[in-house]
Structures are given as structure tokens and as C-alpha cells.
Amino acid sequence: MSDIQKGIALLISAFNKYSEKEGDKKTLSKGELKDLLTAEMGDIFRKSTDKTALDKIFKDLDANADGTVDFQEYVTLVACLTMICNDFFKKQ
């Protein structure tokens, strides 16, 4: 597999790891999203325990306002973070 294919596989695997913890296996609940952000992106989110910040992230990600984060909404988060990191490293 190419590096990009490995990256795609890792993104899918991470989503499934957390979405399968409770309820619908095709979406992330707020608790599952918090677990994912803390465990997989803790360096970016600074192990945030701020409930207000988590609520805002969840609301912003939940584009269709169905109370869950689906795979497309999750990929949007990852894509946005990737662009932010790219911009950051370009400036360094």
C-alpha cells in the first residue's frame, strides 16, 4: 500500500474503533468523539476536559444536526486539521 492508502486505512480504522463502542456503529456519539479526540488527537486538543469546548466541536461537526458525527463529518474534521497543520508547518 502507498502512504496515502495507509493513511486512509488508518482514518477508517480509528473511526470504527470509537464508533463501535456504543449505539450506532456508523456514527460517533458525543462520548465516543471525546474518547477519539482525547486518545488519538490529544496533542492537538491538549487532552481537553472542557465540556463547553467539546460541545462546540461536536455541534460544529454535526452538520446535519442529527445528534451524532458520521464518517463524512469526521473526515471533514481530519481534513480541516490537516490543512491547519500544513499551514503551520509552511510558516516554520
C-alpha positions as CSV (number, residue, x, y, z in Angstrom):
1,M,0.0,0.0,0.0
2,S,1.1,3.6,-0.6
3,D,1.5,6.0,2.2
4,I,-1.8,7.7,1.3
5,Q,-3.6,4.4,1.2
6,K,-2.2,3.5,4.6
7,G,-3.4,6.9,5.9
8,I,-6.9,6.3,4.6
9,A,-6.9,2.8,6.2
10,L,-5.8,4.4,9.5
11,L,-8.5,7.0,9.4
12,I,-11.2,4.4,8.7
13,S,-9.8,2.1,11.5
14,A,-9.7,4.9,14.0
15,F,-13.3,5.9,13.3
16,N,-14.5,2.3,13.6
17,K,-12.6,1.8,16.8
18,Y,-14.6,4.5,18.5
19,S,-17.9,4.3,16.7
20,E,-18.3,0.7,17.8
21,K,-18.2,1.5,21.5
22,E,-21.9,2.3,21.9
23,G,-25.1,2.6,19.9
24,D,-24.9,3.1,16.1
25,K,-21.7,1.6,14.7
26,K,-21.8,4.1,11.8
27,T,-21.7,7.2,13.9
28,L,-19.9,8.8,16.8
29,S,-21.8,9.8,19.9
30,K,-20.5,12.8,21.8
31,G,-18.8,10.4,24.3
32,E,-17.2,8.4,21.5
33,L,-16.0,11.6,19.9
34,K,-14.5,12.8,23.2
35,D,-12.7,9.5,23.5
36,L,-11.4,9.7,20.0
37,L,-10.2,13.3,20.3
38,T,-8.5,12.6,23.6
39,A,-6.8,9.3,22.6
40,E,-6.0,10.0,19.0
41,M,-5.6,13.8,18.9
42,G,-4.6,14.6,22.4
43,D,-1.6,16.6,21.3
44,I,-3.8,18.9,19.2
45,F,-6.7,19.1,21.7
46,R,-4.4,19.2,24.7
47,K,-6.4,16.4,26.5
48,S,-9.2,19.0,26.9
49,T,-11.7,18.3,29.6
50,D,-13.6,21.5,28.8
51,K,-17.2,20.4,28.3
52,T,-18.1,23.6,26.6
53,A,-15.3,23.2,24.0
54,L,-16.3,19.6,23.4
55,D,-19.9,20.7,22.9
56,K,-18.9,23.3,20.4
57,I,-16.7,20.9,18.4
58,F,-19.5,18.4,18.4
59,K,-22.1,20.9,17.3
60,D,-19.8,22.3,14.6
61,L,-19.1,18.8,13.3
62,D,-22.7,17.6,13.3
63,A,-23.5,19.3,10.0
64,N,-26.9,17.6,9.6
65,A,-27.8,18.2,13.3
66,D,-28.8,14.6,13.9
67,G,-27.0,14.4,17.3
68,T,-24.2,12.2,16.0
69,V,-21.0,12.6,14.0
70,D,-21.0,10.4,10.9
71,F,-17.9,9.3,8.9
72,Q,-18.2,12.3,6.4
73,E,-18.4,14.8,9.3
74,Y,-15.4,13.0,11.0
75,V,-13.4,13.2,7.7
76,T,-14.2,16.9,7.5
77,L,-12.6,17.4,10.9
78,V,-9.5,15.5,9.9
79,A,-9.2,17.4,6.6
80,C,-9.5,20.7,8.4
81,L,-6.9,19.8,10.9
82,T,-4.6,18.6,8.2
83,M,-4.9,21.9,6.4
84,I,-4.3,23.8,9.6
85,C,-1.2,21.7,10.3
86,N,0.1,22.2,6.8
87,D,-0.3,26.0,7.1
88,F,1.5,25.9,10.4
89,F,4.5,23.9,9.1
90,K,4.8,26.0,6.0
91,K,5.3,29.0,8.3
92,Q,8.0,27.3,10.3
